[in-house]
Amino acid sequence: MRFDAAFCSLHAPGLNWVELSERMYSRVGAFVLLSDGYDAELTADFEGDGRFVLPKPVQEPDLERILKLIEPQGATIIPFKTGTA
C-alpha cells in the first residue's frame, strides 16, 4: 500500500521519527515532520527528496504549500474551509 503523505510529530512518545521516515521512504510520496515552531537547522538537515518540516501550530498557507508540492499530477484540490459543518 502506498500513501501520498505521512505526518509525524517530532515528539511522538516511544517513536524514533528518523527511523520511521527511513522505513516509510518507499511507501509514501512525502514525509511531513511536525515541529514545535520553526527550526532552521532541522529544516535544512531534513527537508528535501519528499521530506518536509511543518511548524506547529500549523498555519493554513504552510500546509497548502506542502500539499501543492506533493499533489499527484492531474489531481483536483478541493479547498479546505474552516468554520463550516
N, CA, C and O atoms as a printed pandas DataFrame, in Angstrom:
     atom_number atom_name residue_name chain_id  residue_number  x_coord  y_coord  z_coord
0              1         N          MET        A               1    0.848   -1.165    0.000
1              2        CA          MET        A               1    0.000    0.000    0.000
2              3         C          MET        A               1    0.900    1.237    0.000
3              4         O          MET        A               1    1.925    1.275    0.680
4              5         N          ARG        A               2    0.500    2.236   -0.769
5              6        CA          ARG        A               2    1.267    3.481   -0.864
6              7         C          ARG        A               2    0.361    4.656   -0.476
7              8         O          ARG        A               2   -0.817    4.693   -0.833
8              9         N          PHE        A               3    0.928    5.599    0.250
9             10        CA          PHE        A               3    0.197    6.776    0.697
10            11         C          PHE        A               3    0.820    8.025    0.081
11            12         O          PHE        A               3    2.015    8.054   -0.210
12            13         N          ASP        A               4   -0.001    9.055   -0.113
13            14        CA          ASP        A               4    0.502   10.315   -0.654
14            15         C          ASP        A               4    1.423   11.001    0.345
15            16         O          ASP        A               4    2.440   11.580   -0.038
16            17         N          ALA        A               5    1.066   10.935    1.634
17            18        CA          ALA        A               5    1.868   11.613    2.651
18            19         C          ALA        A               5    1.670   10.953    4.009
19            20         O          ALA        A               5    0.634   10.350    4.285
20            21         N          ALA        A               6    2.684   11.084    4.839
21            22        CA          ALA        A               6    2.619   10.671    6.241
22            23         C          ALA        A               6    3.038   11.860    7.082
23            24         O          ALA        A               6    4.003   12.550    6.755
24            25         N          PHE        A               7    2.315   12.100    8.164
25            26        CA          PHE        A               7    2.617   13.194    9.077
26            27         C          PHE        A               7    3.044   12.596   10.407
27            28         O          PHE        A               7    2.395   11.680   10.913
28            29         N          CYS        A               8    4.129   13.104   10.975
29            30        CA          CYS        A               8    4.657   12.585   12.234
30            31         C          CYS        A               8    5.113   13.744   13.099
31            32         O          CYS        A               8    5.716   14.699   12.608
32            33         N          SER        A               9    4.825   13.656   14.377
33            34        CA          SER        A               9    5.273   14.671   15.316
34            35         C          SER        A               9    6.737   14.450   15.687
35            36         O          SER        A               9    7.192   13.313   15.812
36            37         N          LEU        A              10    7.447   15.523   15.856
37            38        CA          LEU        A              10    8.838   15.471   16.289
38            39         C          LEU        A              10    8.951   14.809   17.658
39            40         O          LEU        A              10    9.937   14.131   17.948
40            41         N          HIS        A              11    7.938   15.009   18.495
41            42        CA          HIS        A              11    7.947   14.486   19.868
42            43         C          HIS        A              11    6.877   13.412   20.055
43            44         O          HIS        A              11    6.001   13.558   20.908
44            45         N          ALA        A              12    6.935   12.356   19.285
45            46        CA          ALA        A              12    5.995   11.255   19.438
46            47         C          ALA        A              12    6.567   10.281   20.468
47            48         O          ALA        A              12    7.613    9.679   20.226
48            49         N          PRO        A              13    5.898   10.115   21.615
49            50        CA          PRO        A              13    6.424    9.240   22.666
50            51         C          PRO        A              13    6.647    7.812   22.151
51            52         O          PRO        A              13    5.770    7.216   21.525
52            53         N          GLY        A              14    7.829    7.288   22.426
53            54        CA          GLY        A              14    8.152    5.925   22.045
54            55         C          GLY        A              14    8.421    5.730   20.568
55            56         O          GLY        A              14    8.475    4.595   20.092
56            57         N          LEU        A              15    8.589    6.815   19.838
57            58        CA          LEU        A              15    8.773    6.722   18.394
58            59         C          LEU        A              15   10.032    7.467   17.977
59            60         O          LEU        A              15   10.257    8.605   18.391
60            61         N          ASN        A              16   10.831    6.834   17.176
61            62        CA          ASN        A              16   12.012    7.461   16.614
62            63         C          ASN        A              16   11.639    7.930   15.207
63            64         O          ASN        A              16   11.593    7.121   14.280
64            65         N          TRP        A              17   11.375    9.222   15.040
65            66        CA          TRP        A              17   10.869    9.731   13.758
66            67         C          TRP        A              17   11.892    9.596   12.644
67            68         O          TRP        A              17   11.508    9.482   11.480
68            69         N          VAL        A              18   13.190    9.606   12.962
69            70        CA          VAL        A              18   14.214    9.442   11.928
70            71         C          VAL        A              18   14.103    8.039   11.325
71            72         O          VAL        A              18   14.077    7.871   10.106
72            73         N          GLU        A              19   14.038    7.040   12.203
73            74        CA          GLU        A              19   13.899    5.661   11.751
74            75         C          GLU        A              19   12.587    5.460   10.990
75            76         O          GLU        A              19   12.556    4.793    9.955
76            77         N          LEU        A              20   11.510    6.041   11.511
77            78        CA          LEU        A              20   10.216    5.920   10.840
78            79         C          LEU        A              20   10.256    6.515    9.444
79            80         O          LEU        A              20    9.738    5.911    8.505
80            81         N          SER        A              21   10.859    7.683    9.286
81            82        CA          SER        A              21   10.920    8.309    7.957
82            83         C          SER        A              21   11.721    7.447    6.988
83            84         O          SER        A              21   11.373    7.353    5.811
84            85         N          GLU        A              22   12.795    6.814    7.474
85            86        CA          GLU        A              22   13.593    5.943    6.617
86            87         C          GLU        A              22   12.823    4.684    6.222
87            88         O          GLU        A              22   12.897    4.241    5.075
88            89         N          ARG        A              23   12.083    4.109    7.173
89            90        CA          ARG        A              23   11.286    2.913    6.882
90            91         C          ARG        A              23   10.156    3.193    5.895
91            92         O          ARG        A              23    9.829    2.354    5.057
92            93         N          MET        A              24    9.568    4.376    6.004
93            94        CA          MET        A              24    8.409    4.709    5.179
94            95         C          MET        A              24    8.791    5.291    3.818
95            96         O          MET        A              24    7.920    5.490    2.971
96            97         N          TYR        A              25   10.050    5.560    3.600
97            98        CA          TYR        A              25   10.515    6.259    2.408
98            99         C          TYR        A              25    9.939    5.683    1.116
99           100         O          TYR        A              25    9.502    6.441    0.250
100          101         N          SER        A              26    9.931    4.388    0.976
101          102        CA          SER        A              26    9.461    3.773   -0.270
102          103         C          SER        A              26    7.947    3.631   -0.327
103          104         O          SER        A              26    7.405    3.259   -1.368
104          105         N          ARG        A              27    7.249    3.920    0.775
105          106        CA          ARG        A              27    5.797    3.725    0.814
106          107         C          ARG        A              27    4.980    5.005    0.852
107          108         O          ARG        A              27    3.750    4.957    0.814
108          109         N          VAL        A              28    5.649    6.152    0.926
109          110        CA          VAL        A              28    4.916    7.421    0.953
110          111         C          VAL        A              28    5.515    8.390   -0.056
111          112         O          VAL        A              28    6.715    8.365   -0.328
112          113         N          GLY        A              29    4.657    9.241   -0.603
113          114        CA          GLY        A              29    5.137   10.264   -1.519
114          115         C          GLY        A              29    5.851   11.382   -0.798
115          116         O          GLY        A              29    6.741   12.026   -1.353
116          117         N          ALA        A              30    5.449   11.615    0.468
117          118        CA          ALA        A              30    6.063   12.683    1.263
118          119         C          ALA        A              30    5.978   12.325    2.737
119          120         O          ALA        A              30    5.015   11.705    3.190
120          121         N          PHE        A              31    6.991   12.722    3.465
121          122        CA          PHE        A              31    7.021   12.547    4.916
122          123         C          PHE        A              31    7.089   13.940    5.515
123          124         O          PHE        A              31    8.046   14.676    5.278
124          125         N          VAL        A              32    6.071   14.306    6.295
125          126        CA          VAL        A              32    5.977   15.648    6.866
126          127         C          VAL        A              32    6.200   15.559    8.368
127          128         O          VAL        A              32    5.433   14.912    9.082
128          129         N          LEU        A              33    7.239   16.203    8.834
129          130        CA          LEU        A              33    7.583   16.213   10.249
130          131         C          LEU        A              33    7.005   17.471   10.880
131          132         O          LEU        A              33    7.294   18.581   10.435
132          133         N          LEU        A              34    6.188   17.299   11.914
133          134        CA          LEU        A              34    5.585   18.426   12.624
134          135         C          LEU        A              34    6.491   18.814   13.777
135          136         O          LEU        A              34    6.732   18.016   14.682
136          137         N          SER        A              35    6.994   20.044   13.742
137          138        CA          SER        A              35    7.931   20.506   14.777
138          139         C          SER        A              35    7.290   21.589   15.639
139          140         O          SER        A              35    6.299   22.210   15.253
140          141         N          ASP        A              36    7.874   21.799   16.802
141          142        CA          ASP        A              36    7.382   22.830   17.726
142          143         C          ASP        A              36    7.966   24.175   17.334
143          144         O          ASP        A              36    8.950   24.624   17.922
144          145         N          GLY        A              37    7.372   24.812   16.352
145          146        CA          GLY        A              37    7.881   26.089   15.864
146          147         C          GLY        A              37    8.913   25.873   14.775
147          148         O          GLY        A              37    9.320   24.742   14.506
148          149         N          TYR        A              38    9.330   26.948   14.157
149          150        CA          TYR        A              38   10.285   26.872   13.057
150          151         C          TYR        A              38   11.685   26.611   13.602
151          152         O          TYR        A              38   12.125   27.278   14.538
152          153         N          ASP        A              39   12.380   25.642   13.018
153          154        CA          ASP        A              39   13.744   25.299   13.402
154          155         C          ASP        A              39   14.572   25.244   12.121
155          156         O          ASP        A              39   14.491   24.278   11.363
156          157         N          ALA        A              40   15.367   26.286   11.884
157          158        CA          ALA        A              40   16.124   26.401   10.635
158          159         C          ALA        A              40   17.106   25.247   10.447
159          160         O          ALA        A              40   17.261   24.746    9.333
160          161         N          GLU        A              41   17.764   24.823   11.510
161          162        CA          GLU        A              41   18.734   23.728   11.407
162          163         C          GLU        A              41   18.047   22.412   11.061
163          164         O          GLU        A              41   18.513   21.679   10.189
164          165         N          LEU        A              42   16.951   22.112   11.732
165          166        CA          LEU        A              42   16.188   20.893   11.440
166          167         C          LEU        A              42   15.684   20.917   10.005
167          168         O          LEU        A              42   15.779   19.918    9.293
168          169         N          THR        A              43   15.153   22.047    9.586
169          170        CA          THR        A              43   14.629   22.180    8.234
170          171         C          THR        A              43   15.729   21.958    7.206
171          172         O          THR        A              43   15.528   21.232    6.232
172          173         N          ALA        A              44   16.876   22.567    7.407
173          174        CA          ALA        A              44   17.992   22.416    6.461
174          175         C          ALA        A              44   18.491   20.976    6.404
175          176         O          ALA        A              44   18.826   20.476    5.330
176          177         N          ASP        A              45   18.542   20.311    7.548
177          178        CA          ASP        A              45   19.039   18.933    7.606
178          179         C          ASP        A              45   18.043   17.915    7.068
179          180         O          ASP        A              45   18.450   16.920    6.468
180          181         N          PHE        A              46   16.749   18.139    7.269
181          182        CA          PHE        A              46   15.744   17.118    6.976
182          183         C          PHE        A              46   15.058   17.294    5.629
183          184         O          PHE        A              46   14.817   16.311    4.928
184          185         N          GLU        A              47   14.740   18.526    5.257
185          186        CA          GLU        A              47   13.934   18.734    4.061
186          187         C          GLU        A              47   14.662   18.343    2.786
187          188         O          GLU        A              47   15.884   18.436    2.677
188          189         N          GLY        A              48   13.854   17.900    1.822
189          190        CA          GLY        A              48   14.363   17.515    0.518
190          191         C          GLY        A              48   13.977   16.082    0.208
191          192         O          GLY        A              48   13.764   15.279    1.117
192          193         N          ASP        A              49   13.887   15.763   -1.065
193          194        CA          ASP        A              49   13.581   14.405   -1.506
194          195         C          ASP        A              49   12.304   13.869   -0.872
195          196         O          ASP        A              49   12.272   12.743   -0.374
196          197         N          GLY        A              50   11.247   14.688   -0.895
197          198        CA          GLY        A              50    9.954   14.247   -0.375
198          199         C          GLY        A              50    9.801   14.373    1.127
199          200         O          GLY        A              50    8.851   13.834    1.695
200          201         N          ARG        A              51   10.709   15.069    1.779
201          202        CA          ARG        A              51   10.623   15.272    3.223
202          203         C          ARG        A              51   10.435   16.758    3.505
203          204         O          ARG        A              51   11.074   17.612    2.889
204          205         N          PHE        A              52    9.548   17.046    4.448
205          206        CA          PHE        A              52    9.203   18.425    4.775
206          207         C          PHE        A              52    9.131   18.604    6.284
207          208         O          PHE        A              52    8.890   17.643    7.015
208          209         N          VAL        A              53    9.339   19.821    6.749
209          210        CA          VAL        A              53    9.148   20.185    8.151
210          211         C          VAL        A              53    8.034   21.220    8.189
211          212         O          VAL        A              53    8.068   22.215    7.464
212          213         N          LEU        A              54    7.048   20.974    9.041
213          214        CA          LEU        A              54    5.904   21.868    9.169
214          215         C          LEU        A              54    5.804   22.300   10.628
215          216         O          LEU        A              54    5.527   21.479   11.502
216          217         N          PRO        A              55    6.031   23.602   10.896
217          218        CA          PRO        A              55    5.988   24.059   12.291
218          219         C          PRO        A              55    4.563   24.084   12.847
219          220         O          PRO        A              55    3.599   24.375   12.137
220          221         N          LYS        A              56    4.465   23.769   14.144
221          222        CA          LYS        A              56    3.189   23.871   14.855
222          223         C          LYS        A              56    3.177   25.192   15.614
223          224         O          LYS        A              56    4.243   25.633   16.045
224          225         N          PRO        A              57    2.059   25.833   15.799
225          226        CA          PRO        A              57    0.773   25.425   15.254
226          227         C          PRO        A              57    0.772   25.558   13.732
227          228         O          PRO        A              57    1.319   26.508   13.173
228          229         N          VAL        A              58    0.155   24.600   13.093
229          230        CA          VAL        A              58    0.135   24.552   11.630
230          231         C          VAL        A              58   -0.694   25.714   11.093
231          232         O          VAL        A              58   -1.838   25.923   11.496
232          233         N          GLN        A              59   -0.093   26.460   10.180
233          234        CA          GLN        A              59   -0.775   27.570    9.521
234          235         C          GLN        A              59   -1.253   27.094    8.153
235          236         O          GLN        A              59   -0.522   26.402    7.444
236          237         N          GLU        A              60   -2.446   27.452    7.790
237          238        CA          GLU        A              60   -3.037   27.002    6.533
238          239         C          GLU        A              60   -2.145   27.252    5.313
239          240         O          GLU        A              60   -2.000   26.348    4.491
240          241         N          PRO        A              61   -1.540   28.438    5.156
241          242        CA          PRO        A              61   -0.675   28.657    3.979
242          243         C          PRO        A              61    0.523   27.702    3.932
243          244         O          PRO        A              61    0.933   27.274    2.853
244          245         N          ASP        A              62    1.085   27.367    5.105
245          246        CA          ASP        A              62    2.219   26.438    5.142
246          247         C          ASP        A              62    1.790   25.042    4.723
247          248         O          ASP        A              62    2.488   24.378    3.957
248          249         N          LEU        A              63    0.649   24.597    5.220
249          250        CA          LEU        A              63    0.125   23.280    4.860
250          251         C          LEU        A              63   -0.224   23.228    3.379
251          252         O          LEU        A              63    0.098   22.251    2.703
252          253         N          GLU        A              64   -0.873   24.260    2.872
253          254        CA          GLU        A              64   -1.243   24.297    1.454
254          255         C          GLU        A              64   -0.002   24.266    0.559
255          256         O          GLU        A              64   -0.019   23.623   -0.490
256          257         N          ARG        A              65    1.077   24.953    0.960
257          258        CA          ARG        A              65    2.314   24.947    0.186
258          259         C          ARG        A              65    2.855   23.521    0.056
259          260         O          ARG        A              65    3.248   23.102   -1.033
260          261         N          ILE        A              66    2.874   22.787    1.148
261          262        CA          ILE        A              66    3.371   21.412    1.114
262          263         C          ILE        A              66    2.443   20.522    0.308
263          264         O          ILE        A              66    2.908   19.713   -0.495
264          265         N          LEU        A              67    1.147   20.656    0.506
265          266        CA          LEU        A              67    0.200   19.820   -0.234
266          267         C          LEU        A              67    0.293   20.052   -1.739
267          268         O          LEU        A              67    0.158   19.107   -2.516
268          269         N          LYS        A              68    0.520   21.284   -2.157
269          270        CA          LYS        A              68    0.690   21.569   -3.591
270          271         C          LYS        A              68    1.952   20.927   -4.142
271          272         O          LYS        A              68    1.980   20.488   -5.291
272          273         N          LEU        A              69    2.992   20.873   -3.328
273          274        CA          LEU        A              69    4.245   20.256   -3.770
274          275         C          LEU        A              69    4.135   18.744   -3.911
275          276         O          LEU        A              69    4.843   18.141   -4.717
276          277         N          ILE        A              70    3.251   18.131   -3.129
277          278        CA          ILE        A              70    3.161   16.664   -3.150
278          279         C          ILE        A              70    1.954   16.137   -3.905
279          280         O          ILE        A              70    1.821   14.924   -4.067
280          281         N          GLU        A              71    1.069   17.011   -4.372
281          282        CA          GLU        A              71   -0.129   16.527   -5.043
282          283         C          GLU        A              71    0.223   15.786   -6.331
283          284         O          GLU        A              71    1.090   16.222   -7.089
284          285         N          PRO        A              72   -0.449   14.672   -6.569
285          286        CA          PRO        A              72   -0.204   13.920   -7.808
286          287         C          PRO        A              72   -0.584   14.752   -9.030
287          288         O          PRO        A              72   -1.492   15.581   -8.966
288          289         N          GLN        A              73    0.109   14.530  -10.129
289          290        CA          GLN        A              73   -0.191   15.247  -11.366
290          291         C          GLN        A              73   -1.636   14.974  -11.784
291          292         O          GLN        A              73   -2.082   13.827  -11.763
292          293         N          GLY        A              74   -2.357   16.012  -12.159
293          294        CA          GLY        A              74   -3.733   15.875  -12.615
294          295         C          GLY        A              74   -4.756   15.787  -11.505
295          296         O          GLY        A              74   -5.946   15.630  -11.778
296          297         N          ALA        A              75   -4.319   15.886  -10.237
297          298        CA          ALA        A              75   -5.252   15.798   -9.111
298          299         C          ALA        A              75   -6.036   17.096   -8.979
299          300         O          ALA        A              75   -5.544   18.169   -9.328
300          301         N          THR        A              76   -7.239   16.987   -8.480
301          302        CA          THR        A              76   -8.067   18.154   -8.216
302          303         C          THR        A              76   -8.022   18.430   -6.721
303          304         O          THR        A              76   -8.337   17.556   -5.913
304          305         N          ILE        A              77   -7.637   19.629   -6.360
305          306        CA          ILE        A              77   -7.564   20.022   -4.961
306          307         C          ILE        A              77   -8.856   20.736   -4.586
307          308         O          ILE        A              77   -9.262   21.695   -5.243
308          309         N          ILE        A              78   -9.495   20.262   -3.527
309          310        CA          ILE        A              78  -10.699   20.898   -3.013
310          311         C          ILE        A              78  -10.272   21.748   -1.821
311          312         O          ILE        A              78   -9.751   21.209   -0.844
312          313         N          PRO        A              79  -10.481   23.062   -1.875
313          314        CA          PRO        A              79  -10.024   23.934   -0.795
314          315         C          PRO        A              79  -10.662   23.558    0.541
315          316         O          PRO        A              79  -11.842   23.214    0.599
316          317         N          PHE        A              80   -9.872   23.627    1.609
317          318        CA          PHE        A              80  -10.336   23.371    2.952
318          319         C          PHE        A              80  -10.977   24.634    3.482
319          320         O          PHE        A              80  -10.387   25.712    3.408
320          321         N          LYS        A              81  -12.182   24.509    4.017
321          322        CA          LYS        A              81  -12.878   25.672    4.557
322          323         C          LYS        A              81  -13.089   25.466    6.045
323          324         O          LYS        A              81  -13.598   24.430    6.472
324          325         N          THR        A              82  -12.702   26.444    6.822
325          326        CA          THR        A              82  -12.885   26.360    8.261
326          327         C          THR        A              82  -14.225   26.957    8.650
327          328         O          THR        A              82  -14.751   27.835    7.967
328          329         N          GLY        A              83  -14.767   26.471    9.752
329          330        CA          GLY        A              83  -15.995   27.029   10.281
330          331         C          GLY        A              83  -17.254   26.612    9.552
331          332         O          GLY        A              83  -18.288   27.266    9.693
332          333         N          THR        A              84  -17.195   25.532    8.771
333          334        CA          THR        A              84  -18.393   25.051    8.096
334          335         C          THR        A              84  -18.729   23.655    8.596
335          336         O          THR        A              84  -17.850   22.908    9.025
336          337         N          ALA        A              85  -19.981   23.319    8.537
337          338        CA          ALA        A              85  -20.419   21.992    9.004
338          339         C          ALA        A              85  -20.535   21.031    7.863
339          340         O          ALA        A              85  -20.890   19.870    8.067
